[in-house]
Amino acid sequence: MVKTQYGEQQHMGAAYGPYGQMTQAPQVQTMTIDNVIVRTVALVGATFVAALVTFGLVAEGIQTGDSASLGTASMLSIVGTVISLGVIIFSMFKPVTNPFVAFAYAIGQGFVLGGVSAVFEARFEGIVVNALVATILVFFGMLALYKFRILKNSPVFTKVMVGAGFGIFGLLMVNLVAGLFGVNLGLFAPAGGDPNALQWIIAIGITLWAAFSFILDFDMIEWSANNGAPKKYAWAGAFGLTAGLIFLYWNLLRLLSYFQGE
């Protein structure tokens, strides 16, 4: 507080600009859970729209034998795979707080999801809807378990989940590279095939990890919102939830295809 020449009392805090034109220091906007929800809906929506594009192309190609449609879908899927894989690797070292990067991942994964889902749907009618419904039910089930503190994060839980996550990522990368060279490691059964005990264990184990990983996301989002994290980190929370939903869908789709083979 200072006294002016007119004897008035005025408050003076941190300010910028010439004397007499001072303004209050800009306040940093903090993230809220609502911010995360809005951004997650936007990313999931972008994934769904992109998936509809390649789903339609592949479905048309299968029904009419149009190689051009299949070629376009294949090209989009390859581009989407490269982009989304790059973003996932980037996210292991730095939070994704840039909306353009988050949307690039969502759209890229959407292109891949749509094409693969169309192939599965052509072979097993109804499997895509079942996988989508199962994904939604698992997500809200984990949210309820976290909300009512039936499941909680802890240092031990975090270490186990992070360690298992790196192991799963390494397993998937090894299997992908081997597949590019025409080598079948036998870790995953083909859709509709007859999975052995190891393939069942791997598929169920990865699906369970995908479900429990939401506990880490929920905890991170809640902690960040309660501790005044900058608003840009709402994108990191939304990206984590979107990536988790996509990964869970992938694994539920595979797991459901195993049941189709029996």
C-alpha positions in Angstrom: 0.0 0.0 0.0 1.2 3.5 -0.8 -0.2 7.0 -0.2 -0.7 9.1 -3.3 -0.5 12.9 -3.6 -4.3 12.9 -3.1 -4.0 11.0 0.2 -5.6 7.9 -1.2 -4.5 4.4 -0.2 -3.8 2.1 -3.1 -2.7 -1.5 -3.3 0.4 -2.3 -5.3 1.5 -5.8 -6.1 3.7 -7.4 -8.7 3.2 -5.3 -11.8 4.6 -4.6 -15.2 4.8 -1.4 -17.3 5.6 2.2 -16.7 4.5 3.8 -13.4 0.9 4.8 -13.6 0.1 2.1 -16.1 1.0 -0.9 -14.0 -1.1 -4.0 -14.3 -1.4 -7.1 -12.2 1.0 -9.9 -13.1 -0.6 -12.5 -15.5 -2.0 -15.4 -13.7 -1.1 -18.9 -15.0 -4.2 -20.9 -15.8 -4.3 -24.3 -14.0 -5.8 -27.5 -15.4 -9.0 -28.9 -14.2 -10.6 -32.4 -14.6 -13.2 -30.8 -16.9 -10.3 -29.6 -19.1 -9.1 -33.2 -19.4 -12.6 -34.6 -20.1 -13.2 -32.1 -23.0 -9.8 -32.8 -24.5 -10.2 -36.6 -24.2 -13.6 -36.4 -25.9 -12.1 -34.4 -28.8 -9.2 -36.9 -29.2 -11.4 -39.9 -29.1 -13.8 -38.2 -31.6 -10.8 -37.6 -33.9 -9.8 -41.2 -33.6 -13.3 -42.4 -34.4 -13.7 -40.2 -37.5 -10.3 -41.3 -38.8 -11.3 -44.9 -38.2 -14.5 -44.5 -40.1 -12.5 -43.5 -43.2 -10.3 -46.6 -43.4 -13.1 -48.8 -42.2 -15.2 -47.7 -45.1 -12.4 -48.1 -47.6 -11.5 -51.6 -46.5 -15.2 -52.7 -46.2 -15.8 -51.4 -49.7 -12.6 -53.1 -51.0 -13.6 -56.4 -49.5 -17.2 -56.3 -50.8 -16.4 -55.1 -54.3 -12.9 -56.3 -54.8 -11.8 -52.7 -55.4 -8.0 -52.8 -55.0 -7.8 -49.0 -55.1 -9.8 -48.6 -51.9 -7.7 -51.3 -50.2 -4.5 -49.6 -51.4 -5.6 -46.2 -50.1 -6.5 -47.7 -46.7 -3.2 -49.6 -46.6 -1.3 -46.4 -47.3 -3.2 -44.5 -44.6 -2.6 -47.3 -42.1 1.1 -47.3 -42.7 1.4 -43.6 -42.3 -0.8 -43.7 -39.2 1.4 -46.5 -37.7 4.6 -44.6 -38.2 3.2 -41.3 -36.8 1.5 -42.9 -33.8 4.5 -45.1 -33.0 6.8 -42.1 -33.1 4.4 -40.1 -30.7 4.3 -43.1 -28.3 8.1 -43.3 -28.1 8.3 -39.5 -27.7 5.7 -39.7 -24.8 8.0 -42.1 -22.9 10.5 -39.3 -22.4 8.3 -36.1 -22.3 4.6 -35.5 -21.6 2.5 -34.8 -24.7 1.2 -31.2 -24.0 1.0 -30.1 -27.6 -2.5 -30.5 -29.0 -1.2 -31.0 -32.6 1.0 -33.9 -31.5 -1.9 -35.4 -29.5 -4.3 -35.1 -32.5 -1.6 -36.5 -34.9 -1.5 -39.7 -32.7 -5.3 -39.9 -32.4 -5.8 -39.6 -36.2 -2.9 -41.9 -37.0 -4.2 -44.6 -34.7 -7.7 -44.1 -36.1 -6.5 -44.9 -39.6 -4.9 -48.1 -38.3 -7.9 -49.1 -36.1 -10.4 -48.6 -38.9 -8.6 -50.8 -41.4 -7.9 -53.6 -39.0 -11.4 -53.5 -37.5 -12.9 -53.8 -40.9 -10.9 -57.0 -41.6 -12.0 -58.4 -38.2 -15.6 -57.4 -38.8 -15.7 -59.1 -42.2 -14.5 -62.3 -40.7 -16.3 -62.2 -37.3 -19.6 -60.2 -37.6 -20.3 -58.1 -34.6 -16.8 -58.4 -33.0 -16.1 -54.6 -33.5 -19.2 -53.6 -31.6 -18.5 -56.1 -28.9 -14.9 -54.8 -28.5 -16.1 -51.2 -28.4 -18.7 -52.0 -25.7 -16.2 -54.0 -23.7 -13.7 -51.1 -23.9 -16.3 -48.6 -22.6 -17.4 -50.9 -19.8 -13.9 -51.7 -18.6 -12.9 -48.0 -18.7 -15.9 -46.9 -16.6 -15.5 -49.9 -14.3 -11.9 -48.9 -13.6 -13.0 -45.3 -13.1 -15.6 -46.5 -10.5 -13.0 -48.6 -8.7 -10.7 -45.6 -8.5 -13.4 -43.1 -7.6 -14.5 -45.2 -4.6 -10.9 -45.9 -3.7 -11.3 -49.7 -4.1 -8.2 -49.5 -6.2 -5.6 -46.9 -5.4 -2.2 -45.9 -6.8 0.9 -46.5 -4.7 4.7 -46.4 -5.2 4.8 -50.2 -5.5 1.9 -50.3 -7.9 3.5 -47.6 -10.0 6.8 -49.5 -10.2 5.1 -52.7 -11.2 3.0 -51.1 -13.8 5.8 -49.0 -15.3 8.1 -52.0 -15.4 5.5 -54.2 -16.9 4.7 -51.5 -19.4 8.3 -51.3 -20.7 8.3 -55.1 -20.9 5.1 -55.2 -22.9 6.4 -52.4 -25.2 9.6 -54.3 -25.8 7.7 -57.6 -26.4 5.5 -55.9 -29.0 8.4 -54.2 -30.7 10.4 -57.5 -31.0 7.3 -59.2 -32.4 6.8 -56.4 -34.9 10.4 -56.4 -36.1 10.4 -60.2 -36.4 7.2 -60.0 -38.4 8.7 -57.5 -40.8 11.4 -60.1 -41.5 8.8 -62.9 -41.9 9.6 -64.6 -38.6 6.7 -65.8 -36.4 7.7 -65.9 -32.8 4.5 -67.5 -31.8 3.6 -64.9 -29.2 0.2 -64.1 -30.7 -2.2 -66.5 -32.4 -3.8 -65.4 -35.7 -7.4 -64.1 -35.5 -9.7 -67.0 -35.3 -6.8 -69.4 -34.8 -6.3 -72.0 -32.0 -4.2 -70.2 -29.4 -2.0 -72.2 -27.1 -1.6 -71.7 -23.4 1.3 -69.1 -23.8 -0.7 -67.1 -26.3 -3.7 -67.0 -24.0 -1.6 -65.9 -21.0 0.1 -63.1 -23.0 -3.2 -61.8 -24.5 -5.0 -61.9 -21.1 -2.0 -60.4 -19.3 -1.6 -57.5 -21.7 -5.3 -56.8 -21.6 -5.3 -56.7 -17.8 -2.3 -54.3 -17.8 -4.2 -52.1 -20.2 -7.2 -52.0 -17.9 -5.1 -51.3 -14.7 -3.0 -48.6 -16.4 -6.1 -46.3 -16.1 -5.4 -46.2 -12.3 -2.1 -44.4 -13.1 -3.8 -42.0 -15.5 -6.6 -41.2 -13.0 -4.2 -40.6 -10.2 -1.9 -38.4 -12.3 -4.9 -36.3 -13.5 -6.3 -35.9 -10.0 -3.0 -35.0 -8.5 -2.2 -32.5 -11.2 -5.6 -30.8 -10.9 -5.3 -30.6 -7.1 -1.8 -29.2 -7.2 -2.3 -26.4 -9.8 -0.5 -27.9 -12.8 -0.5 -25.6 -15.8 -3.5 -25.9 -18.1 -1.4 -27.4 -20.9 -1.0 -30.6 -18.9 -4.6 -31.3 -19.5 -3.5 -32.4 -22.9 -1.1 -34.9 -21.3 -3.9 -36.3 -19.2 -6.2 -36.5 -22.3 -3.5 -38.1 -24.3 -2.9 -40.8 -21.7 -6.5 -41.7 -21.5 -6.9 -41.8 -25.3 -3.8 -43.9 -25.7 -5.1 -46.2 -23.0 -8.5 -46.6 -24.5 -7.0 -47.4 -27.9 -4.6 -49.9 -26.5 -7.3 -51.6 -24.5 -9.5 -51.8 -27.6 -6.7 -53.4 -29.6 -6.2 -56.1 -27.0 -9.9 -56.8 -26.5 -10.3 -57.1 -30.2 -7.6 -59.7 -30.3 -8.9 -61.5 -27.2 -12.4 -61.7 -28.6 -11.0 -63.2 -31.8 -9.4 -66.0 -29.8 -12.9 -66.9 -28.5 -14.2 -66.9 -32.1 -11.7 -69.6 -32.9 -13.0 -72.1 -30.4 
